[in-house]
């Protein structure tokens, strides 16, 4: 049995050389080359983190950290696309949960200015038309 393993092992030696085009690429060295996500991606991430911020059994520090991460995600979505309504409505809801009612009112006001026909409903999917 040992002899068989030696034969197999000796026949399986490979030398591998990397071609110049196959060299691993280094990560981007500055922010300008970093991947730029779209506003819906940032908003979806913010929604996921915000939902985790209301989960039972978390410490106050964990809740605060999750809410801050969600807020930063919504702000990044607004930075990427200043006209992306769901980012505003999600940020305003988060501000309400944090009892920052003045900021929530201001954020809802910005949303209404962007899309007066559906910003007042407070949903990310839009309002149903009244018949």
C-alpha positions as CSV (number, residue, x, y, z in Angstrom):
1,X,0.0,0.0,0.0
2,X,2.9,2.4,0.9
3,X,4.5,1.7,-2.5
4,X,1.3,2.6,-4.3
5,X,1.0,5.9,-2.4
6,X,4.6,6.8,-3.3
7,X,4.0,6.1,-7.0
8,X,0.9,8.2,-7.0
9,X,2.6,11.1,-5.0
10,X,5.7,11.1,-7.3
11,X,3.6,11.3,-10.4
12,X,1.6,14.3,-9.1
13,X,4.2,16.9,-9.0
14,X,3.4,20.1,-10.9
15,X,5.2,23.3,-11.3
16,X,3.0,26.3,-11.8
17,X,4.2,29.6,-13.2
18,X,2.0,32.6,-13.3
19,X,1.7,34.4,-16.6
20,X,2.1,38.2,-16.3
21,X,-1.6,38.7,-17.1
22,X,-2.6,36.2,-14.4
23,X,-0.9,38.1,-11.6
24,X,-3.3,38.9,-8.7
25,X,-4.5,42.5,-8.7
26,X,-4.1,44.7,-5.7
27,X,-7.1,46.3,-4.1
28,X,-7.9,49.8,-5.2
29,X,-5.4,52.2,-3.6
30,X,-7.7,55.1,-3.3
31,X,-11.4,55.8,-2.9
32,X,-11.8,57.0,-6.5
33,X,-11.2,53.4,-7.7
34,X,-13.5,51.8,-5.1
35,X,-16.8,50.2,-6.2
36,X,-19.6,52.7,-6.3
37,X,-23.0,51.3,-5.4
38,X,-26.3,52.7,-6.4
39,X,-28.8,54.4,-4.1
40,X,-31.2,51.4,-3.9
41,X,-28.3,49.3,-2.6
42,X,-27.4,51.7,0.1
43,X,-31.0,52.1,1.1
44,X,-31.6,48.3,1.2
45,X,-28.6,47.9,3.4
46,X,-29.8,50.7,5.7
47,X,-33.3,49.1,5.9
48,X,-31.7,45.8,6.9
49,X,-29.5,47.3,9.6
50,X,-32.4,49.5,10.8
51,X,-34.6,46.4,11.2
52,X,-31.9,44.8,13.3
53,X,-31.8,47.9,15.5
54,X,-35.2,47.0,16.9
55,X,-34.4,43.4,17.6
56,X,-34.9,42.2,21.2
57,X,-31.9,41.3,23.3
58,X,-29.5,43.9,22.0
59,X,-27.6,46.2,24.3
60,X,-28.2,50.0,24.0
61,X,-24.8,50.4,22.5
62,X,-25.6,47.8,19.8
63,X,-28.9,49.4,19.0
64,X,-27.2,52.8,18.8
65,X,-24.5,51.4,16.5
66,X,-27.0,49.8,14.2
67,X,-29.0,53.0,14.0
68,X,-25.9,55.0,13.2
69,X,-24.9,52.5,10.4
70,X,-28.4,52.7,8.9
71,X,-28.3,56.5,9.0
72,X,-24.9,56.6,7.3
73,X,-26.3,54.2,4.6
74,X,-29.3,56.4,3.9
75,X,-27.1,59.5,3.8
76,X,-24.8,57.8,1.3
77,X,-27.8,56.8,-0.8
78,X,-28.9,60.4,-0.8
79,X,-25.3,61.5,-1.7
80,X,-25.2,59.1,-4.6
81,X,-28.7,60.0,-5.9
82,X,-30.2,63.2,-4.3
83,X,-33.5,62.4,-5.9
84,X,-33.9,58.9,-4.6
85,X,-37.1,59.1,-2.6
86,X,-37.0,55.8,-0.6
87,X,-33.7,56.9,1.0
88,X,-35.4,60.1,2.4
89,X,-38.5,58.2,3.7
90,X,-36.4,55.5,5.3
91,X,-34.1,58.1,6.9
92,X,-37.2,60.0,8.2
93,X,-38.6,56.8,9.7
94,X,-35.3,56.0,11.4
95,X,-35.2,59.6,12.8
96,X,-38.7,59.0,14.2
97,X,-37.6,55.8,15.9
98,X,-34.7,57.7,17.4
99,X,-37.2,60.4,18.6
100,X,-35.5,63.0,16.5
101,X,-38.8,64.5,15.4
102,X,-37.4,67.8,14.1
103,X,-35.0,66.0,11.8
104,X,-37.7,63.6,10.7
105,X,-40.1,66.4,9.8
106,X,-37.3,68.1,7.8
107,X,-36.5,64.9,6.0
108,X,-40.1,64.3,5.2
109,X,-40.4,67.8,3.9
110,X,-37.4,67.2,1.5
111,X,-39.1,64.0,0.3
112,X,-42.4,65.9,-0.3
113,X,-40.5,68.5,-2.3
114,X,-38.9,65.8,-4.5
115,X,-42.2,64.0,-5.2
116,X,-45.3,65.6,-3.9
117,X,-47.5,63.0,-5.5
118,X,-46.2,60.1,-3.4
119,X,-43.8,61.3,-0.7
120,X,-46.7,61.9,1.8
121,X,-47.6,58.1,1.9
122,X,-44.3,57.2,3.6
123,X,-43.8,54.0,1.7
124,X,-40.8,53.0,-0.4
125,X,-43.0,51.3,-3.0
126,X,-45.2,54.3,-3.9
127,X,-48.8,55.1,-3.2
128,X,-51.9,53.5,-4.7
129,X,-53.8,55.9,-6.8
130,X,-57.1,57.0,-5.5
131,X,-60.0,56.2,-7.8
